[in-house]
Amino acid sequence: MATREWILKKNCSISPKQLAQAYAALCVASLFVATYFLVHGVWLVMVFAVLEMCAVAAAFIYFGRHATDRECISLSEAELRVELVQAERSRAYRFDPRRVRVESPEPRQRLIRLEANDERIEIGRYLTERRRQEFAHELDRELAGYRIQV
């Protein structure tokens, strides 16, 4: 059978370069306004502008660390390989495709659970509830083809 591969990831609508440009524009605008008030004797505005820029920077850093989070699932005759990448940390799991059981998620409750032997993992973090159900059924259909060959 042919190898199948699915990549499940977030829909990031802004690149790191665009994010840096947006942050720079925000900083320039905030500093411009804060400097105006500083010149007129209201120094407290500058303090809040700096606090704002620090808070936004923290949020952008968090976003940047998780922008490439994904789940890569590949199915071949030899194995079902699941790679989970979260915040630049990667974990890979390998299963025998003839022994994997796919547990479809119940509505609004959880992710897709894959079980084989004593190992369990959950996938589908980046899918909507409806797509998660569809993907669970698709993966189960693909794995059924491998179970028949035993």
DAURVEN-V346369 format. One record per backbone hydrogen bond with DSSP energy under -1.0 kcal/mol. CO is the residue of the C=O (numbers start at 1). NH is the residue of the N-H. E is the energy in kcal/mol with one decimal. If there is no record, write none. Layout:
CO;NH;E  CO;NH;E
This chain:
4;75;-3.1  6;73;-3.0  8;71;-2.8  10;12;-1.1  15;19;-2.5  16;20;-2.2  17;21;-2.1  18;22;-2.4  19;23;-2.3  20;24;-2.5  21;25;-2.4  22;26;-2.2  23;27;-2.5  24;28;-2.5  25;29;-2.4  26;30;-2.6  27;31;-2.9  28;32;-2.3  29;33;-2.2  30;34;-2.8  31;35;-2.6  32;36;-1.8  33;37;-1.9  34;38;-2.3  35;39;-2.5  36;40;-1.2  37;42;-2.9  38;41;-1.6  41;43;-1.0  43;47;-1.2  44;48;-1.9  45;49;-2.1  46;50;-2.3  47;51;-2.3  48;52;-2.5  49;53;-2.3  50;54;-2.1  51;55;-2.4  52;56;-2.6  53;57;-2.2  54;58;-2.3  55;59;-2.1  56;60;-2.7  57;61;-2.5  58;62;-2.3  59;63;-2.5  60;64;-2.9  61;65;-2.3  62;66;-1.5  66;69;-1.4  70;85;-2.8  71;8;-3.3  72;83;-2.9  73;6;-3.2  74;81;-3.1  75;4;-2.4  79;76;-2.7  80;95;-2.4  81;74;-2.8  82;93;-2.8  83;72;-2.7  84;91;-2.4  85;70;-1.9  86;89;-1.8  89;86;-2.8  91;84;-3.1  93;82;-2.7  95;80;-2.7  96;99;-2.0  101;115;-2.2  103;113;-2.0  106;109;-1.9  112;123;-2.6  113;103;-3.1  114;121;-2.0  115;101;-3.0  116;119;-2.4  119;116;-2.1  121;114;-2.9  123;112;-2.4  124;127;-1.4  128;132;-2.6  129;133;-1.8  130;134;-2.2  131;135;-3.0  132;136;-2.3  133;137;-2.0  134;138;-2.4  135;139;-3.0  136;140;-2.2  137;141;-2.3  138;142;-2.3  139;143;-2.5  140;144;-1.9  141;145;-1.1  143;147;-1.8  144;148;-1.6
